[in-house]
Amino acid sequence: MELIFLGTSAGVPTRSRNVTAILLDLKHPTRGGLWLFDCGEGTQHQLLHTSYHPGKVDKIFITHLHGDHLFGLPGLLCSRSMAGNANPLTIYGPAGIQAFVETTLRLSGSWTDYPLEVVEIGEGLVFDDGDYQVRAYPLNHPVECYGYRVEEHDKPGALNAAALQADGVKPGPLFQRLKHGETVTLEDGRVINGQDYLAPPQPGKKLAIFGDTAPCPSALRLAGGVDVMVHEATLEAAMEEKANSRGHSSTRQAAQLAREAGVRKLIVTHVSSRYDVRGCESLLAECREVFPACELAEDFAQVSV
């Protein structure tokens, strides 16, 4: 999987940072998959600076209904139609997301020429298609807000074909059944259990994408043991009280959570517009004092999971 940050500013855009949007390219070898997390104003313009086409986005996950995470959605939906795109799209988000989509399209005289489904979510499993599952966890913000945990299902271990052949099992259709861990009976009457010839399963990748939040009880469950955690760090540690009062986190709090949750890598984003380049360097330094495996996202940065 690969993350592409389309917007990394908090609240308002700056000359170098647009408001929040994150693209996730699943890079699945057969099914593909391009997901968008939040869609701040100007997200479709940001996409124009990448190799990704908005018509390829098949799922959009909205963390909450504040404008800097949502106001780019109507334009993106309409542009997909005007481009003649017929690929289906599903939008997930808190209560009110359906009314927002329907109202903006109706009042602007707009429509979609492709299958569009809007799913209002709560805490728990959002969907599971056999390859990936997504769960939503409630966060601490002035409006209903969620973080999303994306988990790739474990991949079956490789079949040890050499061991099978050494045991007198000839390559053929039975190999496919054995690869799925089935038990088969050979022509000579022997019973072979495919599980005995499989390597251990390959663990799937795990990713946690937080919406805006102050520290909260569900954060550890959302982030526990993930390969990459994306978390806001709106303000510096010295302004922690102010950040928390508005439903946001400081650099120190994001890094402490990463350490406690046992994540492999922390990416901080949603940076206040008060910080210039040197200010952002200081934010990153504060995070790394607590959790060294940390990066501060820039617009168009790409991070492998």
C-alpha positions in Angstrom: 0.0 0.0 0.0 1.1 3.6 -0.5 -0.1 6.8 1.0 -0.1 10.1 -1.0 -0.7 13.2 1.0 -2.8 15.7 -1.0 -3.3 18.2 1.8 -1.5 18.6 5.2 -2.6 21.9 6.6 -5.0 22.4 9.5 -8.1 24.6 9.1 -7.0 26.8 6.2 -4.7 26.3 3.3 -1.3 27.9 3.0 0.9 28.6 0.1 2.6 25.2 0.5 -0.1 23.2 2.2 -3.6 22.5 1.2 -6.3 21.3 3.6 -6.7 17.7 4.5 -6.9 14.9 2.0 -5.0 11.6 1.8 -5.0 9.1 -1.0 -4.4 5.4 -0.4 -3.2 3.3 -3.3 -3.8 -0.4 -2.3 -1.6 -1.6 -5.1 -3.4 -4.9 -5.0 -2.0 -7.1 -7.9 -5.4 -8.0 -9.3 -8.2 -5.8 -8.0 -6.3 -2.4 -7.6 -8.1 0.1 -5.4 -7.8 3.8 -4.8 -9.2 5.2 -1.6 -9.5 8.8 -0.5 -9.5 9.9 3.2 -11.2 13.3 3.6 -11.6 15.7 0.8 -10.8 19.3 1.8 -11.4 22.2 -0.6 -9.2 22.0 -3.6 -8.6 18.3 -3.4 -9.4 17.7 -7.1 -6.8 20.4 -8.0 -4.2 18.6 -5.9 -5.0 15.4 -7.8 -4.1 17.2 -11.0 -0.5 17.4 -9.8 -0.3 13.6 -9.4 -0.5 10.7 -11.7 -3.8 9.6 -10.2 -7.1 10.2 -11.9 -10.2 11.0 -9.7 -12.2 8.6 -11.8 -10.2 5.8 -10.3 -11.1 6.6 -6.8 -13.7 4.0 -5.7 -14.1 4.8 -2.0 -14.0 8.0 0.0 -13.8 7.9 3.8 -14.8 11.2 5.6 -13.6 11.5 9.2 -16.0 14.4 10.1 -18.0 17.2 8.6 -15.8 20.2 9.3 -15.2 22.1 6.1 -11.5 21.6 5.8 -12.1 17.9 5.5 -15.2 18.0 3.3 -15.7 21.1 1.1 -13.8 19.6 -1.8 -16.3 16.7 -2.1 -19.1 18.3 -4.3 -16.6 19.5 -6.9 -14.9 16.2 -7.1 -18.2 14.3 -7.5 -19.4 16.6 -10.2 -16.1 16.6 -12.1 -16.2 12.8 -12.2 -19.6 13.0 -14.0 -18.6 15.8 -16.4 -15.6 13.6 -17.4 -18.1 10.8 -18.4 -16.7 8.5 -15.7 -19.0 5.5 -15.1 -17.0 3.8 -12.3 -19.1 3.3 -9.1 -18.1 5.3 -6.0 -19.0 4.7 -2.3 -18.7 7.5 0.3 -18.5 6.6 4.0 -18.9 9.2 6.8 -20.6 10.2 10.0 -24.3 11.0 10.2 -25.1 14.0 8.0 -22.8 13.0 5.1 -25.7 11.8 3.0 -27.7 15.1 3.6 -24.6 17.1 2.7 -24.0 15.2 -0.6 -27.7 15.3 -1.6 -28.2 18.9 -0.6 -25.2 20.3 -2.4 -25.9 18.4 -5.6 -29.6 19.4 -5.5 -29.1 23.1 -4.8 -26.4 23.4 -7.4 -28.5 21.6 -10.0 -25.8 18.9 -10.3 -26.0 15.1 -10.6 -23.8 12.0 -10.9 -23.9 9.8 -14.0 -22.2 6.9 -12.1 -23.4 4.6 -9.3 -23.0 6.6 -6.1 -23.6 5.1 -2.6 -23.4 7.1 0.6 -23.0 5.1 3.8 -23.4 6.7 7.2 -21.2 5.0 9.7 -20.8 4.5 13.4 -18.2 2.8 15.6 -17.2 -0.7 14.4 -16.8 -2.5 11.1 -17.3 -0.3 8.1 -16.8 -3.0 5.5 -14.9 -6.2 4.8 -14.4 -7.5 1.2 -12.3 -10.5 2.0 -9.0 -8.7 1.0 -9.3 -5.7 3.3 -11.4 -4.6 6.3 -11.9 -1.1 7.6 -13.1 -0.3 11.1 -14.1 3.1 12.5 -13.2 4.4 16.0 -14.8 7.4 17.7 -12.4 10.3 18.4 -12.5 13.4 20.7 -13.6 16.4 18.6 -16.3 19.0 18.9 -18.3 17.2 16.1 -18.8 13.5 15.5 -15.4 12.3 14.2 -13.8 8.9 13.4 -10.5 7.4 12.7 -10.2 4.5 10.3 -8.1 1.4 10.8 -7.3 -0.4 7.5 -6.2 -4.0 7.7 -5.1 -6.2 4.9 -6.1 -9.8 5.5 -3.3 -12.2 6.1 -2.1 -13.9 3.0 -1.8 -17.7 2.9 1.7 -19.2 3.2 3.4 -20.4 0.0 2.9 -24.1 -0.9 6.1 -26.2 -0.6 5.9 -27.9 -4.0 9.3 -29.4 -3.7 8.3 -31.2 -0.5 5.1 -32.5 -2.1 7.0 -33.9 -5.1 9.5 -35.5 -2.7 6.6 -37.2 -1.1 5.4 -38.6 -4.5 2.7 -36.0 -5.2 2.8 -35.0 -8.8 2.1 -31.4 -9.9 -1.5 -30.9 -11.1 -5.0 -29.8 -10.1 -4.5 -31.2 -6.6 -1.8 -28.6 -6.0 -4.4 -25.8 -6.1 -6.6 -27.5 -3.5 -3.6 -28.2 -1.3 -2.5 -24.5 -1.6 -5.9 -23.6 0.0 -5.1 -25.9 2.9 -7.5 -28.6 1.9 -7.1 -32.3 2.6 -7.1 -34.5 -0.5 -7.0 -38.3 -1.2 -4.4 -39.4 -3.7 -4.9 -42.2 -6.3 -2.9 -44.6 -4.1 -5.2 -44.0 -1.2 -2.9 -41.7 0.8 -4.6 -38.7 2.5 -2.6 -35.5 2.3 -3.3 -32.4 4.4 -2.4 -29.2 2.5 -1.8 -27.4 5.8 1.3 -29.6 6.3 2.9 -28.2 3.2 2.1 -24.5 3.7 4.5 -21.9 5.0 3.2 -19.6 7.9 0.7 -17.0 6.7 2.1 -13.7 5.6 0.7 -10.9 7.9 -1.3 -8.2 6.1 -0.4 -4.6 6.4 -2.1 -2.4 9.0 -2.7 1.3 8.8 -4.4 3.8 11.1 -5.6 7.2 9.8 -6.9 9.5 12.5 -9.3 12.4 12.0 -9.0 15.5 14.2 -8.8 14.6 17.8 -7.6 15.4 21.3 -6.4 12.4 23.3 -9.1 9.8 23.7 -9.7 6.2 25.1 -10.2 4.6 21.7 -6.9 5.8 20.2 -4.9 2.9 21.4 -7.4 0.4 19.9 -7.3 2.3 16.7 -3.5 2.4 16.4 -2.4 -0.7 18.2 0.5 -2.4 16.4 -0.1 -0.8 13.0 2.7 -0.4 10.4 1.9 3.3 9.9 -0.1 5.7 12.0 -1.2 9.0 10.5 -2.1 11.5 13.3 -2.6 15.2 13.5 -0.1 17.4 15.3 -1.8 20.7 15.0 0.2 22.6 17.6 3.5 22.5 19.5 3.8 21.0 22.9 3.8 24.4 24.6 0.3 25.0 23.2 -1.1 21.6 24.2 -3.9 23.0 26.4 -5.1 25.2 23.6 -5.0 22.3 21.1 -6.9 20.0 23.4 -9.6 22.7 24.1 -10.4 22.7 20.4 -10.3 18.9 20.0 -6.8 18.7 18.6 -3.5 17.2 19.7 0.0 18.5 20.2 3.2 17.0 18.8 4.1 15.4 22.1 0.7 13.7 22.4 0.8 12.3 18.9 4.3 10.9 19.5 3.4 9.5 23.0 0.4 7.6 21.4 2.7 6.2 18.7 5.1 4.9 21.4 2.3 3.4 23.6 0.5 1.8 20.6 3.7 0.1 19.4 3.4 1.4 15.8 6.3 1.1 13.4 6.1 4.5 11.9 4.3 7.8 12.7 3.4 10.4 10.1 2.1 13.7 11.6 0.0 16.0 9.5 -2.8 18.7 9.9 -0.2 21.4 10.8 -1.5 24.8 11.9 -1.0 27.6 9.4 0.9 29.6 12.0 4.1 27.4 11.3 6.5 28.3 8.5 9.2 25.9 7.3 11.4 26.4 10.4 8.4 26.1 12.7 7.5 22.8 11.0 11.1 21.6 11.6 10.6 22.3 15.3 7.4 20.4 15.4 9.1 17.4 13.8 11.9 17.6 16.3 9.5 17.6 19.2 7.9 14.5 17.9 11.2 12.7 17.4 12.3 13.4 20.9 9.5 11.1 22.0 9.2 8.8 19.0 12.2 8.8 16.6 10.5 6.9 13.8 8.4 9.9 12.8 8.0 12.0 9.7 6.1 15.2 9.1 3.9 15.0 6.0 4.3 17.5 3.1 1.8 17.9 0.3 2.4 15.3 -2.4 4.7 13.2 0.0 4.4 9.5 -0.6 4.8 6.9 2.1 4.9 3.1 1.6 3.1 0.9 4.1 
